[in-house]
Every structure is written in structure tokens, then in C-alpha cells.
Amino acid sequence: MNKRPIIGISGSMIIDQGGMFPGYKRSYVNNDYVKAVINAGGIPLIIPMNMDDEIIEAQINMVDGLILSGGHDIDPLLFNEEPHQKLGGIYPDRDKFDFSIIKKAMARKMPILGICRGHQVINVANGGSLYQDLTLIDGCYIKHNQGELSDVKTHTISIEKNSVLNQLLGDVTCCNSFHHLAVNKVAPGFKVVARAKDGVVEAIERIEKPLVMGIQWHPEMLAGVDENMLNIFKYFIKECK
Ligand SMILES: [Mn+2]
């Protein structure tokens, strides 16, 4: 039997608001990432957030591919903008961790899949920028922060012909949506491969191999109900061999 690729999933931190230990920090990822990796044929390994470059280097050396999970807004100072009044909560330590782990994964020519915040942070770490809120985008009218459950699809996206995503999802599909930031300037070396009807960027891919893909929606939340969304993880994991 072929060895299943080991897929690192970048962690975040949750701080207890009440209960036994108010203020207590817990390393975590949402379990849907773990489930999607297992169901797509990989071995998930949660990579806890930390600030030590040598540790991060050792962590990345243990895996064959990297998934960047969702979370906080990204500090706009990282793309040379002051915080807009509509910006949500930021977490500069996590930005630092994500930047470091992306740099190390790319140096090792490792496939990377960024989801939601992970998609945005790939763009910023490679020299792109973000809109700090959807109201700052001319013509944006679609509800990108759905009130529906996580596995309900709410808006359509159009996918570019010459892209990995088009092979997996076709020209048009429907996705869930939980974001209020979006890609503005696309990082050099990357291309937009999917947009919503209002022009909002929904996915990017690196032009050269290895596969580095950013997806604005949450395919891991849909992977249990939609074979095509699970196929994104299957394709990614195959690339990690
Ligand atoms: Mn959206």
C-alpha cells in the first residue's frame, strides 16, 4: 500500500471567555479540516501555532503538504494599509506564524491549500493585498457572510478555464460564504481563478507548480455533502505525494 501523505493543518488559538479557566489559551483547528483530509486519503497533523522559527521549520519538515485554516482578519499593516473602521479582529501573532510557515513550505516546494483566511494570507505573504471589508469594493452586492448553516451553499462562482479548480468543479458552481475581506491586488506569480457574480475574488492559484491554491469559501464544511468539494482535497493530497 502506498503511504498516505501527511497533511499539516495550521492551528489557531482559542481563548476561553468563561468556564473553569477564563483567559486560558487552547491550540485548535475546526474538526471539518481533519475529517476532509482523512476522507480524501491523507493523514492529518495539526500544527500548533508558535513563534519559534526553528520549531516551525521542524514542524514543516514532518509533513508532505500544508493546509492553512481560517480565522481572524489579517493585519493590514502587512500590506501597507492602516486599519479601516470596518476591519474586524486581528491576531498579529498568527499572521507571523502563518507567514513563517508559508515561507518554509514554499521553500520546500510543498503543495499548499489555503482556505478563507488561509487563502487571504497566501496572497498577502506573497506580496498581494486585501480589501479590508466588502463595502470597499465597487459593485459588490452579494451576501458573502451567509446566515445559513455551514454546509449550505448560497452563491454561485464562475471558474476560469485554465485552472486546476475548473478541472474539479467545472465552469460554474455554488459555494458557501463566510467572509467580509477579499483579495484586492493579486500577488505576483498568482492568478485569479474564480469570482462571484459581483466580481469578488473567490479563488487564486500559483501559476507555476507546485500547487499553491487559495479558496475563499469553506470546501471542508461542504466535503461531507458534496463529492466535488471533497475532490478538491483528494486532488491536493495526490499532489503531496
Ligand atoms: Mn463569497
Residues whose N, C-alpha, C, O or C-beta is under 5 A from the ligand:
A	BS01	MN	H144 N176 S177
